[in-house]
Amino acid sequence: MFINITASETGNNKGSSGALVNYLEKENHIQNEKGKGITQENWFNGADNEIPRQVVKVRIDQNVAKLSHNDSKFFLINISPSQKELEHLYRAYGEKGAKEKLKELAIAIMDEYAKNFKRKGVDSNKDLLWYAKHENYRYYKHTDKEVKNGEKQNGERKKGKQNHIQIIVSRKDITNKIKLSPQNTSRGKNKEHSEKLGQFDRSAFKQSGEAVFDEIFDFDRHLDEKFLFSNIMDKGSAVQKAQLSLLNKIEPDKKNYLALNDVLKGVSENRYPKVIDIITAAQQSGIGLLEVLMEPSHVQQGQDSVEQAEDRKRKKKRQKSMGISR
């Protein structure tokens, strides 16, 4: 599941939303030009499934009370399920049904977006001013390596299932009184100050969107398919990565889903100082990691690899300080 928040596909969210709204009408424009193909689709939100683009532009552009010329007026949220997730939806609901289920997913994810601000009076998607568009396809851009290498042409349609949702959400809540910015990641000077600022935790938002998909569609997500897993493998320490390599040997199921998530979160928060600590944590959570590993040597090998890596780093630093090079 890929969830991203940006200023705008058109590069500017400090003025009118008109350019972005028109850009997100691209599939409808193609339909009008060719006179065949995909069905015209209107915008939707948690209250209406047939919203004209003119309404989207006017409502977003009018919901800007007390915002200055240089303030962001709206944000773009991209919700893109993976090929595996889309295959799961297609098998369960068919092509048409999958599209409608993605709309349900968008509404649920906007509930999570609202909750993430932890602001009084902002509890669900109904407290936000937002409009979403389902898109059937993706197209190659001039920045894609395939286009740069001459393998594909700019504007050429990508193969495979490419269903995704694009959402324009106003900077102000639906009452046009409360400022809500996902750009504000500050924790503030204290709890009260942070609540007033309405700080936004992007990682928590992405994780919640993933969890919502799994819960709504009964999807068994393997550990290495989770956002938190990828984030740790990208930015975590050698110990954390070794712990995940051990934890990843466990097959997820409905019985251990919550327990695995808790241990994974523990790894991300550095609760377990040593590689071997992951076994104790897993056993205490009711996950039979030791049984899966079968042989304690697996753990020792993981521990040794980490220690060896750290030894190499220390040796390299010593050599550098002594002016020794290879």
N, C-alpha and C positions, 0 to 999 in steps of 0.2 A: 504494500500500500504506500503510494507516494502522496504526501500531503504537503503543499508548499504555500506560503503566503508571500505575495510580492506587492509592489506598488501598483503595477499595471503592465499588461502585455504591450501597451502602447508607450510605456516609459514615463507617463506623467499622471499623477493622481492628486495634483494640487489645484486642478481646475475642474472643468466639466467632465462628466463621465461619458459624454457622447461618443468620443473616439473609441473608447473601450467597448461600449455597447455595440457600436457598428462592427468592430472587429470580431466580436463574438457572434455576430450574425452571419459569419462567413459561409457556413453550410447552407443557410437559407438563401444566400446570394447565389451560390452555385446552383441550387435547385431552380431559382428563377431564371438564370442564364441558360441552363440546359433544358429546362422544361420537363425534366424527368429525374429519377433518382430517389433521394431520401425525402421523407415527408417534412413539410414545414413545421418547425417546432417553436412554440412560444416559451417564455420564461416561466419559472415557478418559484414558490417559496412555501413556507409551512401553512399558508392560508389559501393559496390559489394556484392552480395548475396551468392556467391559460392567461398569462400576463403579457401584453404587447410591449415591444421594446421602447415605444414612446413613453409609456408609464414608468419603466425602469429609469430612464434618463431623467425625467422630470422629478421623480420622487427622490432619487439620490442627490441630484443637484440642488434641491430645495432644503435638504436636511443638513444644513451647514451652519446653524446658529452659533455665533461667537467664535467661529474659526477664522483665522487670519489668512491673508493671501498666500503665505508660505506653508500653511498647515496642510497635511494630507487630508483629503476629503473622503476617500474610500480606499478599500484594499481588495485585491484579487486573491481568492483562495482556489487552488487547483487540487482536486481530489481524483487521483488516478489509480485505480486498482491494478494489480499486476496481472499478467496473462493467466497465472494459476488461479487467482481470485475470480477473474472474469469467466474462466472455464467452469469454475464451481457454480457461478450464478447461471450460466447458460444451461448447464446440465439440470439444475434444479428448477429453473423457471422459464427456459426457452429464451430466444432472442428478445422478443417484445417484453416478456416478463422481467428479464434482467434489467432492461432500461428503467422500468417502473421501480424496481427494487433499488436501483442506484439513486433514484430520487428520494426514496425513503431514507437511504443511508445519508444523503446530504442533509436532510432535516435533522437527523439524529446527531450528526457531526456538528451542526450549527448549535445544537443544544450544548454540546461540549465546549464549543468556542465561547459561548456566553458564560458558562460556569467558570471557565478558566480565568476570567477577570476578577472573580471573587468580589464583585461589586453589588451592593444592596440594590435591589430592583432590577438586576440583570441576571435572570436565572435560566432562561431558555431562549430558543430561537424566536419566540414571540416577542421578546423584548428588544430584538434587533431589527434593523431595516436592511434586508438583504434580498437578492434576486439571483437565481441560479439558471444555468443553461446546460442541458445535456448535449454532449457532442459525440458523434459516432466515429469520427476519424481523427487522425493526426497527420500532419504534413511536414515534409522535410524543409528545414530552413537553411539559409545560406551559411549559418554558423555550424551546421552539423558536419561531422568529419566525412560522412558519405558524399555530401555535396562538394566539399572541398577536394575530395579525392577523385571526383568525377564519376563516382559510382551511381549517384542519384542526382536528380534535378531539383532545384529549388521549387517548392510547391507540390512536388510529387507525393502522392498518398502513401503512407506507411502501411505495410502488410500486417495481418493479424488482427485480433480483436483490440480495438483502441478506444472503447467507450470510456468517457471520463466526464467529470462535472466541473464547470467553471462557475465561480460565485463572486458577485460583486457585493460587498458589505460596506455599509456606511460607517464612517468614523464615529458618528453620533448614534446613540441608541434610538429606538423608534419614537421616543417622546421628543427628540431633538434637544435634550438637556444634558445628557451624560456623554463625556468623551471616552471613547474606547479605542485604544491603539495597541495592536499586537507588536508594534515596534518598541513599546515600553517594556523592557525586560528588567528594569531596576527593581531591587527588593526594598528600596527606601531606607530611611534611617532607623525606622522601627516598624512594628507591625501596623500601628495605626496609620503611619505615614504611607506605608506600602499599600494598604487598603484604599487610601484616598487616591493614590496614583493609579491604582488598578493595574498592577504589573501583570505581564503575560508570560507564561512559561511555554515556549514553543515546543520543547521536547515533550512535555506532559500532554500538550494538545495533540501532537502526532501519535503518541502512544494511545491516547483515549480514542482517537479515530480508528485505529487498528483494532482495539478491543471491542469497539462498537460493531465493527464488521463481523468479527468472530462470533459475537453473541447473537446478533440478529440472524446471521446466515448459517449458524452452526458449523463454523469453519475451524478445522483443527490446524492451527498454524505451528509449524515446526519452529524450534527455538531460533535457528539461524535465519529465519524469515522475519523475525521481529525487529522493529526499529531500534529498540534498546540494545539488542545484540550487535547489530551493525554499527551502532554508535560507539559501543565499547571496543569493538574490534578495530575501529578507525582511530579512536582517541585514547583508549585505555592503556594501562600499564601492562608490562609483560606478565605479571602475576594474574591480572584480571583476564587476559587473553588465554592463559593456560587453564584457568578455572572454567572459562566458557567452553574450551575444547573438550573438557571432561563432561561438563553438564550437557553438552550437545549430543552426547551418546544416548541420552534418554529419549525415547519416543513419546511425544505428547499424546494425551488422551483426556477425556472429560474428567477423569478422577484426579489427575495430577496437574491440570491446567493452572489453577490458582497457585498451587504450591510452587510450581516452576517459575511462575511470574514473580513470586515473592523472593525466591532465591536469586533470580536474575537481577531484580532490583537491588538486592543486597550486594551483589557483585559490583553493580554500578556505583553504589554508595561506599565502596571499600570497607564493608563490614568484616571481611575475611582477609586478614593480613597475609596468610600463607596459602599456597596453592592447595595443600591438603585440607585446609579448613572447609573447603567446599563440600567435602564428603560428609563431615559432621553436620553442616547446615542442611544438606539434602536429606540426611537420615532423620534429623529432627523435624523436618517438614513432611515426613512420610514418603519421601522419594527414595527408591532403592537404588541409588547410584552405585553403592559398593557392589551390589549383586550384578549390576550391569557390567561394571569393570571386570568383575570376577577375580582378577589378579591385582594385588596391591602394587605390583611393579609398574602398572600404568601410571599410578599416582606419583611414584618415585621418579619415573622418567619425566613426567611433567615438571616436577620440582627441579630435577637436575637440569632440564633444558633452560629453565628460567635462571637458575643459579649460574649456569655456564654462560648465558647471554650477558648477565651482569658482570661476570668475571672478565669477559671479553671487552666490555665497555671500560672497566677500570684499567685493564692492561693498555688499552688504546690511549686512555687519558695520560697514563704514566709515560708512555712512549712519546706522546706529543709534547709533554712538559719537558722531557729530556732531549727533545729535538730529534727523535728517532723516527724515520719514516720507512715505509716498505718500498 
